[in-house]
């Protein structure tokens, strides 16, 4: 009997300690774990995003995707390369135009070398995304029409 009373007292005491700690704590809805910090927006990261966006645009924008799919492989590669080179040169041009105040890379020989690394990052992202994205149904239908009837 004494063991049961002692156990009861211990349990009530523990419950009181736990309950008072819960009641005394502020009722906030903050997560105890902070989210990880966002990555720095480097020129390479921006180029990677641009290369990915270009690939997705040419794969999925209606009309544009069908026209792009109708080109031969070399034409597609040259269009992708040309647009990404244009974007990379545009980054350097913005850096050398102080009126706009957009300095992504410095306007110097070092900045020009950095633009080459930016171009490489954009090309890698562009081709990687292009190779893994599924073909849109409109593109499949256009290719089937261009191939003509089988038989």
Secondary structure, DSSP 8 states (H G I E B T S, - for coil): -HHHHHHHHHHHHHHHHHHHHHHHS------SS---------HHHHHHHHHHHHHHHHHHSTTHHHHHHTS-HHHHHHHHHHHHHHHHHHHHHHHT-TTT---SS-SSHHHHHHHHHHHHHHHHHHHHHHHHS---HHHHHHHHHHH----
